[in-house]
Amino acid sequence: MEKTEELNILISSAGRQLPLVKAFVKAIDGSGKIIVADSNPYVSSGTAADLSIVSPKFSTQEYKNWCLDVCMKYGVGLWISLHEEELVELEDLRQQMNELDCLLIGAPTEHLRHTMDKYSYPSFLKEFNILVPKTWILKDLNSELSLPPGKYIIKMRKGRGSKGIIRVENTQELLNIAKEKKYSEDWVAQEVIEGEVYCVDVINDLNRDFSSCLVRKRLVMGGQETDVAETVINDDINQIAQRLSKAIMHQGCADVDIIKKDEKYYVIDINVRFGGSHIFSMAAGANIPAAIIAWRTGKNVNSDWLRHDTGNIFTRYSNVVPYTKNYSNC
C-alpha cells in the first residue's frame, strides 16, 4: 500500500511516550499531522502532537465505531498503538481501516494473544528454537512434580509490567503459595533466570519482513522501567531477533526482554509495540519513526535509521512539560 500525499499518523494509548511522539513529529516534517489519542486528556505525549483526541477506553462497546469515525474525520493513513490489548481490538478493524486507506501497524491476532500470555508463549516460540524460562500454571503445582531448585516469580498470566509480582526463594515456598485458593489459573509460576538483561527492538517493515535489531544492555532497573542502558551490538541476539520476527509476524517495533545466562539466551517478555526503553536507541541515532513513514509513503529508507551508535550509556530522568489544551472530542 503506497501513499504519496500527506500522511496523517495517529498514535493511540500514547501515555508518557513524549519522546517517541516528538520523533514522529520531526520525521513527518510537516508532510502530515501527528495525532495522539488517549482516554486521559492530560497525557504528556499529547503536548507534542499536532492534535490530541480524547478516546473512549478500548474495552468499551463504542470504541471500534469511534476508531473508524476518527479515521474518516482526520484522514488517518497510519495507526500505531502503544498498548497490546488495544492492538487486539484494532486488529478486528484491519480490513475496514484498509478500506479507509488507513494502515494499522500490528500483528496477527492469535500471535498477539500468544505474546501476551506468559503460559502460552513458551510453546508458541518453541518451534522457532527460542529459549524461554520454564513456566507452570500456579494452581497445578504440587509436590509430585519435579521442580528445579532455585528461585521463582509468581505473576499474572496476562499481566503487564511488574504489577502483582511475587518473588519466591525456594521450591517449598512456591508449593505453599500454590495451595492458596485465591490463586486461579490466571496466575503462573516461572523460574528465575539470573544474568545479563538486554532490551531489544525487533524491527520489521510493513510487509512483516525483518529489517533491524536494536539492542540495549540494561545496567540499572528502576521501578518498572530501565533507568540506565548501554547501546550494543550482539550477533547472537540478532539471530534470535530474526527468529522472533518470523514467529510474531508483526509490523514496526516489537519490544523484547532477553536474559543471557551461561552463554544461553532466554526470552522473558514480548510486547508488540514501541517499548519504554526505545528512547535509548533513539538517543544513539536510530530513527525508526522515519523508517516507518518512508515504508508507508513508498520512499527509500536510510539504512542509518535502522541502527544506533554502540557503546553509549544513557540514563533516564523525569521532567515536566506545560499542559497544552489541544484536545478534541471526536
Wavefront OBJ file of the C-alpha trace (Angstrom):
o trace
v 0.000 0.000 0.000
v 1.542 3.281 -1.094
v 0.727 6.844 -0.193
v 2.379 9.781 -1.892
v 0.223 12.615 -0.477
v 0.406 13.969 3.060
v 0.282 11.299 5.748
v -1.633 11.740 8.987
v -0.461 9.377 11.739
v -2.471 8.503 14.834
v -0.662 7.174 17.904
v -3.105 5.708 20.423
v -2.578 4.867 24.111
v 0.470 7.105 23.843
v 0.644 7.809 27.581
v 4.019 9.208 28.609
v 5.835 8.354 25.382
v 6.524 12.023 24.671
v 9.991 11.485 23.085
v 8.517 8.980 20.619
v 5.732 11.361 19.605
v 8.325 14.133 19.150
v 10.335 11.793 16.922
v 7.307 11.171 14.707
v 6.593 14.918 14.518
v 10.170 15.539 13.412
v 10.150 12.655 10.937
v 6.898 13.705 9.255
v 8.476 17.154 8.812
v 5.254 18.984 8.009
v 4.115 16.431 5.401
v 1.172 15.435 7.543
v -0.096 15.602 11.095
v 0.712 13.573 14.197
v -2.401 12.876 16.254
v -2.358 11.425 19.761
v -5.396 9.586 21.130
v -5.747 8.595 24.768
v -8.565 8.209 27.274
v -6.604 10.525 29.593
v -6.684 14.114 28.278
v -3.616 15.037 30.331
v -1.041 12.606 28.932
v 2.305 14.283 28.343
v 2.650 12.792 24.856
v -0.281 14.907 23.706
v 1.663 18.130 24.271
v 3.938 17.401 21.298
v 1.245 16.308 18.824
v -0.477 18.473 16.222
v -3.759 17.308 17.701
v -4.767 15.231 20.724
v -8.069 13.393 20.932
v -9.858 12.074 23.990
v -10.701 8.455 23.183
v -13.112 6.037 24.825
v -11.443 3.153 26.643
v -10.721 0.344 24.212
v -12.680 -2.077 26.388
v -15.953 -0.219 25.737
v -18.607 -1.009 23.122
v -18.307 2.338 21.372
v -14.542 2.073 20.870
v -14.452 0.358 17.468
v -17.004 2.641 15.848
v -15.102 5.560 17.335
v -11.895 4.351 15.658
v -13.497 4.220 12.220
v -15.054 7.661 12.726
v -11.619 9.068 13.634
v -10.033 7.531 10.524
v -12.618 9.227 8.314
v -12.753 12.564 10.115
v -8.989 13.126 10.249
v -7.865 11.196 7.167
v -5.648 8.893 9.234
v -3.271 6.972 6.967
v -1.301 5.131 9.636
v -2.407 3.931 13.085
v 0.112 2.943 15.755
v -0.965 1.647 19.168
v 1.285 1.606 22.224
v -0.887 -0.892 24.109
v -1.035 -4.598 23.212
v -4.578 -5.198 24.475
v -5.811 -2.264 22.416
v -3.996 -3.694 19.398
v -6.018 -6.908 19.684
v -9.197 -4.827 19.400
v -7.809 -2.838 16.491
v -6.863 -5.965 14.529
v -10.588 -6.704 14.242
v -10.827 -3.462 12.254
v -7.833 -4.002 9.958
v -9.872 -4.647 6.808
v -12.246 -1.753 7.457
v -9.269 0.511 8.120
v -7.673 -0.609 4.859
v -10.851 0.356 3.022
v -10.450 3.834 4.532
v -6.802 3.889 3.337
v -5.531 3.601 6.907
v -2.816 1.053 7.613
v -2.721 -0.459 11.103
v 0.726 -1.311 12.492
v 0.105 -4.640 14.202
v 0.367 -8.428 14.066
v -1.941 -11.440 13.588
v -4.427 -11.578 16.455
v -3.501 -15.085 17.585
v 0.183 -14.140 17.648
v -0.648 -11.118 19.786
v -2.602 -13.301 22.202
v 0.337 -15.715 22.500
v 2.850 -12.957 23.249
v 0.533 -11.531 25.939
v 0.051 -14.921 27.617
v 3.014 -15.876 29.807
v 1.920 -19.523 29.849
v 1.225 -19.747 26.130
v 4.241 -18.033 24.590
v 6.845 -20.677 25.592
v 5.154 -23.302 23.408
v 4.487 -20.656 20.741
v 8.222 -19.885 20.475
v 9.477 -23.458 20.836
v 9.231 -24.278 17.133
v 11.448 -21.286 16.385
v 14.243 -22.635 18.607
v 13.901 -19.804 21.123
v 14.635 -20.483 24.793
v 12.216 -19.272 27.467
v 12.033 -19.755 31.266
v 10.148 -22.835 32.456
v 6.598 -21.810 33.297
v 3.709 -23.528 35.103
v 0.097 -22.716 35.965
v 0.476 -21.913 39.659
v -2.562 -23.815 40.951
v -1.415 -27.006 39.167
v 1.843 -27.234 41.127
v 2.196 -29.978 43.732
v 4.927 -31.983 45.448
v 4.652 -34.804 42.909
v 6.042 -32.602 40.163
v 9.792 -32.487 39.645
v 10.541 -28.790 40.019
v 14.054 -27.451 39.511
v 15.665 -25.974 42.645
v 16.106 -22.243 42.677
v 14.110 -19.021 42.777
v 10.748 -18.349 41.152
v 8.492 -15.483 40.164
v 4.718 -15.630 40.514
v 2.863 -13.290 38.158
v -0.419 -12.746 36.384
v -0.659 -14.911 33.296
v -1.676 -11.884 31.216
v -0.344 -9.133 33.440
v 1.671 -6.117 32.335
v 4.879 -4.775 33.850
v 5.750 -5.766 37.407
v 2.241 -5.368 38.826
v 1.365 -8.112 41.317
v 4.685 -9.968 41.007
v 5.677 -12.182 43.953
v 9.278 -13.348 44.308
v 9.801 -16.789 45.830
v 13.112 -18.018 47.242
v 12.704 -21.801 47.027
v 10.535 -24.713 45.856
v 8.782 -25.322 49.177
v 7.703 -21.701 49.471
v 6.354 -21.921 45.924
v 4.330 -25.061 46.701
v 2.889 -23.460 49.830
v 1.670 -20.465 47.832
v 0.263 -22.731 45.105
v -2.099 -24.270 47.702
v -3.750 -20.939 48.434
v -7.229 -20.893 46.925
v -7.078 -17.229 45.944
v -4.755 -18.071 43.039
v -6.645 -19.221 39.932
v -5.387 -20.440 36.557
v -4.791 -16.760 35.749
v -1.527 -16.964 37.710
v 1.717 -18.607 36.609
v 4.991 -19.537 38.264
v 8.179 -19.032 36.327
v 11.750 -19.998 37.082
v 14.062 -17.048 37.667
v 16.819 -16.677 35.081
v 19.613 -14.527 36.503
v 22.129 -12.963 34.163
v 22.720 -10.035 31.826
v 19.478 -8.357 30.737
v 19.033 -6.971 27.233
v 16.211 -4.775 25.967
v 15.702 -5.498 22.286
v 13.696 -3.877 19.494
v 12.826 -6.325 16.713
v 12.055 -4.150 13.691
v 10.001 -5.448 10.775
v 8.978 -3.493 7.700
v 5.308 -3.090 6.807
v 5.410 -6.370 4.838
v 6.420 -8.090 8.121
v 9.955 -8.833 6.908
v 12.883 -8.465 9.325
v 14.732 -5.169 8.933
v 16.771 -4.483 12.053
v 17.545 -5.291 15.648
v 18.386 -2.635 18.242
v 19.969 -3.978 21.433
v 20.483 -2.246 24.770
v 22.223 -3.837 27.737
v 20.320 -2.931 30.907
v 22.633 -1.556 33.585
v 20.105 -0.263 36.132
v 16.422 -1.125 36.525
v 14.064 1.406 38.078
v 10.532 0.724 39.334
v 9.078 -0.656 36.114
v 11.471 0.784 33.547
v 15.101 0.591 32.519
v 16.860 3.571 34.095
v 20.369 3.129 32.651
v 21.335 1.234 29.498
v 24.201 0.830 27.067
v 23.675 0.541 23.319
v 25.402 -2.576 21.975
v 25.632 -4.976 19.039
v 25.113 -8.667 19.788
v 25.213 -11.148 16.920
v 23.574 -13.927 18.954
v 20.637 -11.704 19.855
v 20.394 -10.532 16.255
v 19.865 -14.151 15.172
v 17.218 -14.613 17.869
v 15.545 -11.397 16.701
v 15.272 -12.752 13.174
v 13.549 -15.867 14.502
v 11.240 -13.722 16.632
v 10.399 -11.683 13.549
v 9.136 -14.812 11.797
v 7.281 -16.004 14.891
v 5.437 -12.773 15.693
v 4.910 -11.623 12.079
v 4.470 -8.057 13.254
v 4.911 -4.705 11.579
v 7.087 -1.992 13.047
v 8.570 -2.496 16.508
v 8.319 -5.380 18.975
v 9.854 -4.770 22.396
v 11.558 -7.874 23.832
v 13.463 -8.586 27.059
v 16.207 -11.217 26.842
v 18.457 -12.600 29.585
v 21.861 -14.172 28.949
v 22.903 -16.931 31.358
v 25.770 -19.403 30.827
v 26.076 -18.396 27.146
v 22.374 -19.111 26.569
v 19.723 -16.506 25.815
v 16.183 -16.641 27.218
v 13.260 -14.532 26.012
v 11.377 -13.415 29.124
v 8.921 -10.834 27.806
v 7.420 -9.681 24.484
v 5.409 -6.528 23.793
v 4.294 -5.914 20.218
v 4.743 -2.137 20.321
v 7.360 0.529 20.947
v 8.646 -0.057 24.480
v 9.802 2.431 27.063
v 13.489 1.651 26.512
v 13.359 2.553 22.807
v 14.389 6.092 23.770
v 17.924 4.845 24.490
v 18.350 3.754 20.865
v 16.763 6.996 19.663
v 19.338 8.925 21.687
v 22.067 6.886 19.969
v 20.905 7.779 16.463
v 18.209 5.276 15.469
v 15.166 6.722 13.714
v 12.525 4.025 13.374
v 9.682 6.587 13.039
v 11.359 7.930 9.876
v 11.716 4.381 8.539
v 8.040 3.595 9.181
v 6.949 6.793 7.429
v 9.208 6.016 4.449
v 7.818 2.480 4.185
v 4.274 3.819 4.302
v 4.868 6.503 1.680
v 6.903 4.321 -0.678
v 10.158 6.229 -0.185
v 13.672 4.916 0.318
v 14.742 4.023 3.844
v 18.090 5.356 5.011
v 19.970 2.382 6.494
v 21.308 4.664 9.246
v 17.763 4.976 10.607
v 17.744 1.257 11.382
v 20.805 1.200 13.639
v 22.222 3.044 16.610
v 25.728 4.017 17.635
v 27.140 1.486 20.085
v 28.976 1.895 23.362
v 26.797 4.789 24.520
v 25.488 4.729 28.088
v 22.340 6.744 28.728
v 20.471 7.416 31.953
v 16.762 8.222 32.186
v 15.425 11.252 34.049
v 11.996 12.675 34.848
v 10.785 16.026 33.572
v 7.601 18.055 33.230
v 6.078 19.925 30.296
v 3.353 22.584 30.259
v -0.087 21.151 29.593
v -1.375 22.321 26.224
v -5.116 22.095 25.788
v -5.151 20.933 22.187
v -7.556 18.069 22.796
v -10.643 17.456 20.729
v -13.577 15.111 21.160
v -14.410 13.193 18.001
l 1 2 3 4 5 6 7 8 9 10 11 12 13 14 15 16 17 18 19 20 21 22 23 24 25 26 27 28 29 30 31 32 33 34 35 36 37 38 39 40 41 42 43 44 45 46 47 48 49 50 51 52 53 54 55 56 57 58 59 60 61 62 63 64 65 66 67 68 69 70 71 72 73 74 75 76 77 78 79 80 81 82 83 84 85 86 87 88 89 90 91 92 93 94 95 96 97 98 99 100 101 102 103 104 105 106 107 108 109 110 111 112 113 114 115 116 117 118 119 120 121 122 123 124 125 126 127 128 129 130 131 132 133 134 135 136 137 138 139 140 141 142 143 144 145 146 147 148 149 150 151 152 153 154 155 156 157 158 159 160 161 162 163 164 165 166 167 168 169 170 171 172 173 174 175 176 177 178 179 180 181 182 183 184 185 186 187 188 189 190 191 192 193 194 195 196 197 198 199 200 201 202 203 204 205 206 207 208 209 210 211 212 213 214 215 216 217 218 219 220 221 222 223 224 225 226 227 228 229 230 231 232 233 234 235 236 237 238 239 240 241 242 243 244 245 246 247 248 249 250 251 252 253 254 255 256 257 258 259 260 261 262 263 264 265 266 267 268 269 270 271 272 273 274 275 276 277 278 279 280 281 282 283 284 285 286 287 288 289 290 291 292 293 294 295 296 297 298 299 300 301 302 303 304 305 306 307 308 309 310 311 312 313 314 315 316 317 318 319 320 321 322 323 324 325 326 327 328 329 330
